[in-house]
Amino acid sequence: MLKFKNPERIATLETPFWYYDMDLFRRTVDAMVEASRKYGITVHYSIKANTEKRLVEIIKDRGIGIDCVSGNEVKWSIVNGVEPAGIVFAGVGKSDAEIVYAMKVGIGSFNCESLEELEIIESLAAKEGMRANVSLRINPEVDAKTHKFITTGLEMDKFGIPRRFIQKAIDILRKCPHLTFKGLHFHIGSQITDVENVFANECRSAKAIIDIFEQEGIMVENVDLGGGLGIDYHNPDSHAIPEFDLWFRTLRENLPLRLGQHLHVEPGRSVVGQCVSLISRVILVKEGEKKNFVILDTGMNDLLRPALYGAYHKIENLDGKGRELRLYDIAGPICESADVLAEDRVLPETRRGDLIAIRSTGAYGSVMSSSYNMRTPAYSVFSD
């Protein structure tokens, strides 16, 4: 059950709001940094998971780089003190303006996701009289065994350069004097819980692709295996900090590196997912024909994941201690049938005004929120 550091203060606040457990966040980041040093792996935080300024500042202060997927994410990182050389810029649709800006500030590398993008960056670099660092995102054709909307490494996905185009990519690199090849990038999906098997498969596929490039005389300096480490949405208190050590050990044991090669990863969800809960109040409890509905003052405008791909979040009635257990659907106030946060959940008897915690919302919660129905988005409250 979620426990507040300052419950008296929390009880007076208007809902909904995102509650940031800053102690847990710092412990999570420290655990990741410790594992990265132990296994010699460079970390870039995937900022698309959560762009909250306070989190970015702590991440930057720990010496962690940033993985961006838009020009505004690059700008936000730099505004918050991240060294440009520690930024990698991925994404399937970078605009010309985004590319030129990122080149001029001196980011570490563009993770290029198509042959066409390589040629565009070469053209823009030539026009600006600059050189651009590039890595190639190759689709490794590895099944992440996760939801189809967060799988990125199969041949039908829009991400990455297909393996059959590797030789074409090498030929383009050889013809582009304004590009500096930095390495290879892979990412197979998100919320991966079968860590040892899935990431071992990624490593084996990556090794085969690295060998192709080096046999062609293209030395691969950096190997970026992306992110994807999952969190425990069902038991957030029992598994508050993800298994960074297991993930990093699996990568090092399954991907042999030659002298001079460096291994990179790009975690997002695993860094911030468990550190935030969405706090709401019950507007009313509605008795239906076949179901009873708990109607909250938050919904899909704040937390889109359940409506978008049926994501599970543990839901707790913080005021229901000692009450009889009952079965409810948990819904929001948005005028959409999809605005259901959970179905068939057992909660203590729930009443108007009860405080509700929706757990594990730190990743892809606030960043995906909107003002749909002209609702005011949830604001942030910090435990410290």
N, C-alpha and C positions, 0 to 999 in steps of 0.2 A: 504494500500500500504506500502511495506517495506520502512523504512527510515533508512539511514545510519547515524551513529554518526559522521563520517568523510568522506563525499561524495567525496571531492577533492582527497583524498588518494585512495579511492576505484576506482575512474575512471582511475587511472594509473596502476592498477594491472592486471596481466595476468590472464585470466580465463581458466578453471573453478576453483572455490574455494568454500569452506564451510565458510559461514559468521556466526560467533557466537555472538549473542547478550548477552553479559555477564551480563548486568544489568537485563535483563529478566530472565536469568538463576538463578541469585542470589535471585530475588524476588520469583521465583517459588519454589526454595529449601526452602526459609524461610517460605513460606506459608504452605508447607508440614510439616516442622518441628513444626510450631505453631499448626497445626491440630493434629499431632501425640502426642504432649504434652497434648493438651486439652482432647483427648480421651484415653490417656494411651496406645498407640499402638507403638510398636517397628518397625522401618523401616529398610529394607535392600534394597539398590539400585540395580536393576537388571543390572549389568554392560554390559551385552551383547548388550544393546540398544545403548551404546556409551562409548567407552573406553578412550576418550580424557583425557590426563593427567591432564590438568587444571581443568576439571570438577570433576574428581575423588578426587583431592586435596581439592576442596571446599566441596564436599560431606563428605569427611572424617573429615574435620575441623568442620562440623556441628554435628558430633557425629552419623552419619548414617552408618549402616553396609553395607555389600556388598553381593549380591546374585550372585554366579558364576555357570557356566555350563561347565567349562573346567578347566584343571589344569593350563593352561597358564593364565586364568583369575584370578585364585587364586594367582599365582605368581605376576602378574601385580598389584593386589590390595596390596599385602604385600610390594612390591618394592615402592609403592606410599604411604606407611605409615599407611595402614589400619591395625587395630589390628586383629590378626588371630581369636580371640574369637568372633569377630563381623562378621565373614564370614560363610555363609552357601553355601554348594556345592551340586547343583542338576545336572540333566542330566541323560539320559537313558543309556549312554555308557561310564562310567568312566574307564580308563585303570588302571591296577595294579599300574603302576608307579605314576599316578595322585593320586590314593587313598593313597599310602604310603607317598608321599610328603605331602599331606594335613593333614594326621595324625600326622606326625612328627612336622609340624609347629604349630599344635594345633588349627585347625579351630573349630568354634562353633558346627557345625553339618554337617553330610552328610544327604541330603534328598534322601533317597533310593527309587528307582522307580520300584523295582521288588524283588520278593522273592530270585531270584538267586543272585542279588546284595548284599542282606543282608548276604548270606552265604559266598560270596567272601570277603566282608569286615571283617567278623569274622575270616576267614582263614588268611588273611593278617595281621590282628591285632595280632592274636595268634603267627604267625611267627615272628613278630617284638617285641613281648612281651609288647604290648601296649593295651589300651582300646580306642575304637572309639565311639564318640557320634553320634547317628543316630536318624533321624526322618523318618517316613514312609509317602511317598506320596501316598495317597489313591485317586483313581479315583472316584469323587463324582457323576458322571453321571448327570451333570448339563449342559444344553445347554447354551452357552455364547451368542447365537444369533449374531454371527459375522462370518467372512469369514472362510470357511472350513480349510484353511491352517494355521489359527491362533486360531483354536479351539482345546482345549487340554483335556476337561473334560468329553468326551463321551466314551462309551464302546469300540468303534472302534479305538480310538486314541492309539498311541504307548506309551503314558505317563502314569505313575502311576500304582499302584497295584489295580487290579479289586476288587470291593467290595466283590465278592464271595470268594476271597482268604484271607479275613481278619483273619479268624480263623487260617489258615496256617501261616500267618505272626506272630500272637501271639505265636503260638507253636514254631516257629523258634527263636523268641526273648528269650523265656524261656530256650532254649538250647544253647544260645550263651553267654558264660561268659565274652567275650572280647568286648561286645557291651553295651553301656549305652543308654537306650531309653530316648530321650528328648521330643518327641512329634509327632504331625501329621502335614502333609503338604498337602495343596490342591491348585490347580491352574486350572481354567476352561477355560482360553483363554485370548485373547488380544483385545484391541480396543473396550472395552465394553462401550456403551453409555447409555444403559437402566440401570442406576446404581442401583436405588432402587429395581427394581424387580429382576434383575439377581443376584446381590450380596446377596439379601435376600434369594433367593433360594439356593445359595451356603452355606450360614450360616445354613439354616435348614438341609441340607444334612450333613454338617460337624458336627452339634450337634448330629445327629443320630449316626454317626460313632464314635464320641468321647464317647458316652454312651456305645457303645459295648465294647470298650477297658476298660473303667473304671468298668463296670460290671464284667469283667474278672480279675479285680484286677491290671490292667496295668494303672497307673496314667499318665495322659496326662498333662505334665507341660507346653508345648508350643503348641499353635495352630497357624499355619502359613497359611493364606488364599491366599498367592500368590499375583499376581498383576492383571493387566488387565484394569485399568481405562483408558478410551479413551480420545482422544483430538479432537478438532474441526478442521478438515482439510479444511473445506470449508470457515470458518471464523476465520482465525488465529489471526487477530487483535482484534476482538470483544471478543474472548474467549482465551486470551493468556495464562492464568493460569487455569489449570483444577480444578474441584470441589473436592479438597481433603477433605474439611470439610463434604460435603454430603456423600462421599464414607466412610470415617471413622465413621461418625454418623450412617450410614446404617449398618455397620458391628457391632458396639457396641449395637445397638438396637435389632438386630436379632440374636446375638450369646451371650447368657448369659454365663458368666464365673464364675466358683467357685473360692473360695479363693485360691490364689497360682498359678492360671493359668495366662498365659501371651499371648497376641495376637500380632502376627507379620504380616507384609505385605511386598511385594517385587515389588514396582512400578519401571518401567523402562521408557517406552514411555512417560508417563505423566510428568516425571521429565525433560526430555530433548527435547521432540519432537518439541515444538514450538520455541525453542531457536536458531535454526539453519536454514538458507536458503542456497540452492545451487545456486551460482551465475554463470551465463554463458553468452556468447555472441552469437549473430546470425551469423552463417557462410554465410547463404544465405536463400532467400525465393524462394521456387520452385513451379512453377505453374504446377499442374497435370491435368489429364483428368477430374477428378471429385472433387478433393480437392486441396487446397493450403497447402504446407508444410513449416513450419519454421524449418530449420535444425540448431541445436545448436552445440556448441563445447563440450557438455557433453551429456552423454547417459547412457545406462543401465550398463556400466562398473562402473560408479560412483553411480547411483541411480537405484538399481535393482527392487525396490518394484513394480513399474507399470508393468514391464514385468513379474515379478514372480507371482503376484496375483491381477493384475489389480487395484492397489492402486491409489487413487485420491490424487493429490497435487495441490493446487492453484498455478497458474502460472501468473506472472505479467511482463508486459513490462515496465521497469522503465524509458525508454526514449520516451514513446509513448503518453505523455500528449497532449491532444487537437486534436489528429488524429481521423479520421473516424474509426469506429469499423468494424472488419472483422472476418471471421471464418477461423480457421486454425487447422491442426493437428501439434502437436509439436513432433519432432523426433530428435534422436541423430545421431551420425556419425558411429555407430557400424554396421558392416556388418551382421545384423540380422533383419529379419522382425519384431521381437518382440521389437526392440529398438524404441518404441513409448512411449513418456512420457505422452501424453494426446491427445485425439481425440475431434474434434468439439468444440474447445475452442474459445470464443469471446475475441479478443485482439484489442487494437488500431493497425492501419495499422503498420505492422512490417517490418523493413528494416535491411539490412546487417549492422552488427556492433552494433545493439541495445543491451542494457544490460537487461538480463532476470533474474528474481528471481523465483526459485522454492521453495515454502514455506514449512514449517513444516517437515524439513528433518533431524532433530536432532536425531531421533530414527531410527535405522536400515538403516541409510544412509551410512556414511563413513565406518562403521564396515562391511558392506556387499559389499564394492566396490572391484574392481579388476583391473588388467592391461590387460584385454582381448583386443585383437587386438593390443597388445603392446602399449596401450595408457598409458600416465602418469596419475595416479589417481589425483583427485582434492586435493588441500592442504587446510590448515586451516588458516583463518584470524579472529582475535578477535576484537570486537568493542572497547575494551580498550587498 
